[in-house]
Amino acid sequence: MKEINSDLIERAVSLADEHLFPNALETDRAGEVPSQQLDLLRESELYGIFSPVELGGLDASPKTQWAIIEALSGGCLTTSFVWAQHAGPSKAAAETTGPMRERWGRALATGEARGGVAFAHLNRPGAPMLLAEPDGDNWLLSGSAPFVTGWGHIDVVLTAARYEDLIIWAMIDARESESLSSKRLSLAAVDSATTAELTFTRHYVPEATVTAIETFESWAERYKTGLRANGSNPLGVAARSIRLLGSSPFEEQLVEAREHLDSATSEELPLARAVVGELCVRSAAALVAQVGGSAMTIEQQAQRLAREALFLLVQGQTIQIKKNHLQLLTNK
Ligand SMILES: Cc1cc2nc3c(=O)[nH]c(=O)nc-3n(C[C@H](O)[C@H](O)[C@H](O)COP(=O)(O)OP(=O)(O)OC[C@H]3O[C@@H](n4cnc5c(N)ncnc54)[C@H](O)[C@@H]3O)c2cc1C
């Protein structure tokens, strides 16, 4: 695995600049991501970056993945956000020794199938929102997953449910049934990424679809170090605003914020993430100010980027990132 695969990153940058960005306003308003956009990502093999070569993937290093996520997010966050959900199920299918590797591994690596995730509810304090109850060797899921992006665009959703101090991870078909219903959310940004709330009512999950069972504690530890990847979303949106602004002190601030994020330990990551979130909001706001009144028209990229910057304050936000966001945003 090359630490940095420049050809692959260049491919993502070209796709973002030549196709995603010119169509981003239309995608933002379309109500869903046009299928051609996702097909372009598949044809560019970018669905394969999260999967190993033996399954037909490209096995991109974390650094290469981060740069690709940043490039695509700066092209069209809505399209990129739907695509980025694919990482979770791709990795789960590749890492499991169970039947889900055979069922989904290759299809996800090639982009023939698309995946999403339902796990952020694990972070909520209080009683678990989605519970798994044993049913012989199988499981019954009850409760809700408040945010599942790509619903309608995806074939499978990697879902996390709690059983005592364990997390049960399962690959669930992304379609409604008597025991699985969806309610689409109406969002002020990235609405076309079709995010839904899922409700499970004793939803049957065969043992064969379970990819892993782990303790909540071990997941929480791993999650802390995984916060680097989705920092690439605000980096991408900030980079686009900064490019549109022209020469400004933001250029240096972006480089510093990226370096800070790249070198942060898991303890330093919440602050590094918040610095990027705040930079993203400030640079998008500066772009609005620079463009002037017309920035508020729906045909302007500035208003889209500003709405996306606000969304990125909460997407993937943990209690520690939130504290840092609030501190930075309330500082003069
Ligand atoms: C449009 C959109 C799409 C999304 N898509 C997906 C998706 O596809 N899949 C997915 O899994 N997630 C998805 N998410 C979830 C996303 O990652 C969450 O935004 C993130 O988890 C933060 O959510 P929250 O602010 O509601 O806080 P939560 O983590 O849900 O917590 C709720 C509240 O409790 C507080 N809190 C949290 N932990 C603690 C604690 N230990 N002690 C005290 N208080 C605490 C938080 O500050 C927060 O205010 C999506 C979110 C959005 C907005």
The ligand as an ORCA input file, in Angstrom:
! r2SCAN-3c Opt
* xyz 0 1
  C     -27.617     15.285      8.158
  C     -26.953     14.267      9.012
  C     -26.657     13.028      8.478
  C     -26.080     12.046      9.260
  N     -25.855     10.801      8.717
  C     -25.438      9.801      9.504
  C     -25.320      8.460      8.993
  O     -25.537      8.191      7.807
  N     -24.976      7.488      9.841
  C     -24.710      7.730     11.166
  O     -24.382      6.794     11.884
  N     -24.790      8.988     11.653
  C     -25.144     10.016     10.871
  N     -25.249     11.290     11.398
  C     -24.943     11.482     12.825
  C     -23.801     12.393     13.055
  O     -22.561     11.794     12.973
  C     -24.168     13.127     14.335
  O     -24.369     14.406     13.882
  C     -23.240     13.145     15.457
  O     -23.272     11.927     16.085
  C     -23.632     14.255     16.434
  O     -24.993     14.154     16.722
  P     -25.703     14.993     17.839
  O     -25.187     16.377     17.842
  O     -27.170     14.767     17.659
  O     -25.165     14.356     19.166
  P     -25.342     12.909     19.781
  O     -23.989     12.284     19.813
  O     -26.409     12.126     19.161
  O     -25.760     13.234     21.279
  C     -26.918     13.985     21.619
  C     -26.552     15.057     22.591
  O     -25.946     14.489     23.736
  C     -24.737     15.133     24.051
  N     -23.780     14.108     24.501
  C     -23.200     13.174     23.719
  N     -22.362     12.400     24.450
  C     -22.410     12.870     25.728
  C     -21.793     12.482     26.918
  N     -20.945     11.466     26.987
  N     -22.092     13.166     28.036
  C     -22.953     14.199     28.003
  N     -23.594     14.604     26.891
  C     -23.326     13.970     25.767
  C     -24.271     15.775     22.778
  O     -23.556     16.946     23.036
  C     -25.546     16.053     22.033
  O     -25.988     17.338     22.271
  C     -25.792     12.305     10.618
  C     -26.066     13.556     11.152
  C     -26.651     14.537     10.375
  C     -26.972     15.862     11.007
*
